[in-house]
Amino acid sequence: MRNFIVISPHFPETYYRFAQALKNNGFRVLGVGDASFFELSHELRNCLDEYYCCYDMDNYENEKHAVGHFRNKYGIIDYVESNNEYWLEKDSWLRNDFNIPNGVRPDELQYWQHKSLMKELYKKAGVKTADYTLVSDKESLLKFIDKVGYPVFIKPDMGVGASGDFKIENSGDVDEFFSKKESWITYICEQFVTGNIVSFDGICDEDSNVVFCASNVFPPSVADVVKEGKDLFYYTVKEVPEDLKEIGQKVIKAFNVKKRFFHLEFFRLTKDVPNVGKVNDIVALETNMRPAGGYTPDLINFSQSVNCYQIYADVMAFNENHGETGLPKYYAACASRRDWVDYANDDGIVYDKYRNNICASGRYPDVLSGAMGNRFFMAKFDTLEEVQEFQEFCEARN
């Protein structure tokens, strides 16, 4: 029996479905997490063959001890995976230390997590990117701005989400950035591009072939959501545009991604950008070699009438997608809400109006609330016009 260690299998709470699908496919599923066994959901407990609690998982030695325990008890470990950005680096360390055959190792992971290194692989894939520089001092930054013009966008070279991002529109913003920047963080400065953020999400096999894909559109960027306290609203489209599908596959090949869930982000330009591209061109933003945040896998399932957790497990077990094809597809939208906002239509009214469309609702964990909001509704529709009406209804404020 093959052994699959799932790191932090209880977070987010719907990720028990990864463990459940792996169990369905004959794996011995072993969990390592910082919650006690009795804090795990019934569904998760029922599909774990054994669980090892590490109350302090930030101490790598504790994780290492847990994996060592499983190897001594069950033999060779075939996979270790969290599908969670926070643990990706330590996942790679574990693979290295225990010679686990499947999955990315630390040297390759650097190209997945540093935005400046991503640029090299985007170039290899033939994908357009914005010009950039690594920020060293004010003089070199101003020289770069002279080259590309204001505005520019500065963010940590390694990092996820919108924490530590700066939009620089004038010399005063430059001064403010240098007064606030953290000395231990390496920052990347990029030419500003105007466009909508679209994603290419999916699962690839051991030969870096995409066996399942979907695409999400993010009208407000996560940066705007975090900085301005906007409501996060995004949706999965019925069909992945062909140009995005082609570019996404090239990126997966260039990044040498094998048997993984991925979430690639791009700009679809809404304004010509000198030396980058024209309106409607696709420009690379960043890669995330794990599922999109929150409960996005469930949103994808509602849109595509699939079980992407099971597709993932099928690839792990058989290197194929065994899911049914030709099923109905929908626009599936996720509308978030914040506890402190006075909405014109309260949750009960939203439920009543969209009771035939809502597929799921609930609260986000507090750790995700800054970027994703406190509460959410997921609903599916036949047309984009209905999606837009749903957004307007949910976001209306008194």
N, C-alpha and C positions, 0 to 999 in steps of 0.2 A: 504493500500500500504506500502511495506517495504521501509525503508530509508537506503540508502547507501551513506556515506560521503567519497568522494575521496580526499585525501590530495595531494596537488601539482599535479593536474591532467594534467598539461601542460608539465611536464618534465619527461622523454624525450618527444619530440613532438609527437611521435607515440603512446604514452600512452593514448591519447584520445580514442583509440580503446577499452580500458578497460571500460571507461565510456559508450561508444557507445553500447558495448555488454551487459552491465548491464541494460541499458535503454531498449534494445531489449527484455530483460527477465522480464520486468515489474517493475523494481525498480524505486523509486524516487531517482534520482542521484543528489547529492548535492556536490558542489566543494568548497574547501578552498585552496587558493594559494596566492603567493606574486606578481603575475602579475595582472594588471588591467583587467577587463572583456574584454575590446576592444583589448587587446594584445593576447587574446586567439584565437586559430584558429576557423574558421567557423564551422568545424566539431565538435569541442569540445563544442562550445557555443550552438550548435543545440541539444546536448544530455544532457545538464545540466538543471535541473529544477530550480536551483538557484545557484548562485556563491557568495561567501563571500571573499573579498579581504583583506588579512592581509599583509601589506607591510613589517612588521617585524615579520616573522614567527619564528625566533630564540627566540623570547620572548614567552614562552609557554602560558602566560596569554592571549595573543592575539588569539592563536588557541583555547584555552579553551572558550573564549568569543564567537568565531564563532560557535563552536559546541553547546554551550548553546543556542545561537540564533536559530539554526535549531531545537533543541529539543523542545524549547518553542513553535515554530511555527508548527512543523510537528509531534510532539510526539516522541515515543520511537525510538532511533537510533539502527538499527540492525547491521550495520557494519561501521567501520571506517578503512580505509586502504590506504596506499600510494604506496605499491609495490616498494618502493624506500629506499635503505639502510639508507640514511641520516635521514629519519623521523621515522624509525622503533621504536626507543625508545619512542618518543613522542606519536606515535600511541598507544603504550601500556599504556602510562599514561592516554590518553583520554579514553580508554576503562575502565580503573580502575575508573577514576573520574566520569564517566557517566554511569557506570554499563552496558556497552555495552556487550551483551551476547556472541558474536562471536569474536574470535581472541585471540592472546596470551597476557598475562598480564606481568607486569614488572619482577616478580620473575622468571617466566619461561624463559623470554627473555634472562636472564643472561647466560643461557646454550647455547643459540644460538649465542652469540656475543663474549664470552670469549673463546679463543682457549684452555686454560687449562681446563676449565669446559667441553668443547666438548669431551675431551679425556675420561671423565667418561662415557659419553653416547655412545661413540664409543665402549668402552669396553663392555658395556651392550649389544650392538648390535653384538658383536663378530667380530668387524672389526679391522684389524691391524692398528697400529699407530707407528710413530717414538717415541723413548724415548725423554723425555723433562725435563726441570726444569724451574722454574721461577727465573729470574736473580735478585739476591739481592746484592751481592758484588763480587769483582774480585776473591776472594779466592774460593767461592762456585762455580763460573763459571768454574774456572780452574779444580776444582775437578770433575765436570761433564764432561769436555773435556777429562780428564784422563780416564774416564770410557768409553766414546763412541769414542774418537779420533777426530782429525780434518778431514774434516771441519765440522762446525756446522752452523746453521742458526738462527739468532736472529731477532725477529720482535715484535711489540706491541702485548700484549696479547689480547687487544680489538682494532680492527681496520680493515679496508677494503683496498684492493689493496696492492701496494708495498711501500707505504710511510713508512719510518723509518725502512726498512729492512737492515740487515747486514749479509754478508757471512764472517765467521771467519775462516781463514785458518792457522793462526799462532799467536804467542804471540803478535806480533806487531799489528795485527788486533784487538786483545783483548784490548790493550791499546787505540787504536784509537776509538773503540766502547765506552769505558768509558769516553773518552774526548768529545764525540759527543752526547751521550744519553741524553734524556730529563728527568729531575729529577722527573717530575710528571707522567711519563708513566711507567706502569708495563710491562716488557718485558718477553717474553718466548723464551727459547733457545731449539732448537730441533736438534736431531741427523740428519745429512744430508743424504738424500736419492736421488738416481739417477733414474729418470723416466720421462715419458711423463705425462703431466697433462690432465686428462680426466674429464668430468663433467657428472653428472646425473641430468638432468633438467626435471621438470614436475609439475604436479598439483595433489594434493591428496584430498580425501574427508574427511568428518567429523570423519571417523573411521581410519584415517591415511592410507587408501588404495590408492596406486598410480593409478589414472585413466587415466593418459596420461604421457608419458615420451619420452625424446630424449637425445642425448649425443653429446657433443662437444669435439673436440680435439684441444689442444693449443700447437703447435710446439714450438714457443718461449713463455716462461712464461711471465706473466705481469711484474714480477720483472725485467726480462731482458729487456723488452720493455722500462720500465721507466728508469732504470739505464743506459742503453747503447743506448737509442734512436733508438732502432730497430723498424721495421714496425710490427705492430700487424697483425698476420694472424692466423685465426682459422676456423674450419669448423664443420658442423653438419654431423654426419654419417647417412647412410641410416637406419641402424638397431642398436638398443642398444644391446651390447654384453650381453649374458645371465648372466654371473657372475657379471657384473656391475649392471644389473637390480635387481638381487637377493640381493646384498649388499645394493644398494640404498634403496630398500623397507625396509630392516631391520633398516637402519639408520632413515628413516622417522618414523617408529614405535617407535624406542628407544627415539627419540626426541619429541615424542607426537605431531607431526605436524598435524594440522587439517585445512582443507579447505584453502590451501595456494598454491601459486606458490613457487617453491624452485629451488635452484641451488647449488648442492653439488659437491665439488671438491675432486678429488683423484689423487694419483700417480699410474700409471701403471709402475711397476719397470722394468728398462732396465739393472739393475745390482743387484746382490745379496747384501742384507744389513744385517749384522750380527744381530741376535735376532729380526729382523723385518720381512723379507720375501725374496723370491727368484724371479728371473726374471719372469715377467708377472703377479706377484701377484698384488693385488689392496691394496693400503695403503691410509688411510684417510688423507686428507689435511685440509679442513675446510668446514663448512656449511655456506650457505647464504640463508636465508629464504625469498627470493624475486627473481624476474627474474634476469638472468644474465645481465651484464651491457650493456650500449648502446642500440642498436636496435636488440639484440639477439633474442627476441621473433619473430621478422619478419624473421630472418634467419631460425629459427626452422620451421616457417610456410612454407617457400619456400622448405625446405628439406622434410617435412612430408606431404605436400599438405593438411594442416589443417588451422584452425583459432584458435590459442591457447588462444587468448583474449576471444573468444566466449566459449571455453571449460572452462576457468576460471569462466565466468559468469554463465555457466550451473551448475557448482559445487556450486556456491554461491546460486543459485536459487533452484536447484533441487537435489543437492548432487550427480549428475551423469554427465557423459560425453555424450552429445547427438550428438557429431560429427560423421560424416560418417567415416567408417573404410574401409580398403582395397584399399586406394588410392595410386597412384604411389609415390615412394620415391626416393630421390636424395641425393647426396652429395651437400651441400650448403656451399659455402666458403665466408668468409669476408676478403677482403684485404684492409688494411688501408695505407694511404700515409701521409707524412709530408710536410708542405708547404716549408720548407727550403731545402729539398732534391732534387738534380738534377737527375731525373729518366731517364733511357735510353729510356723508352716508356712513352710519356706524356699521360694525361688522354684521349685525343682524339683518340690516337692510341689504347689504351686499349678498348675504346668503339667500335671502328671499328672491332677489332679482335674478341671481345666477345659479339657482339650485340645480338646474339641468346641465350646467357647464362645469361647475366646480368638481374637481377630482380629488383635491387634498387641501388641507389648511392646518395651521398650527403656529407654534412659536419657534423662533430660531434660538439656539443656545446663546447665552449672553456674550460669549467670546466672539460670535459672528455678528452681533447686532449693529456694531458701528458701520460695517460695510453693507449689511443685508437688511437691516431693520429688525423689529421685534416680532412682528407677526406676518403671516403670508397667506395668500390664496393662490392656488394653482387651478387653472380652468382651461378647457380646450374649446376651440371654435373652428368653424368651416372657413371663415374669411378673415382677412387682415383688418377689414373695417370693424368687425365685431371685436377684435383684439383692441383696437384703438378706443372704441367706446368703453370697453371694460377698464382700460387704463384711466380714462377721464373720470369714470364713475368712482373708481377706487381712490383716486388722488384728489378729488374735489375737497376743498377745505372751507371751513366757515370764515 
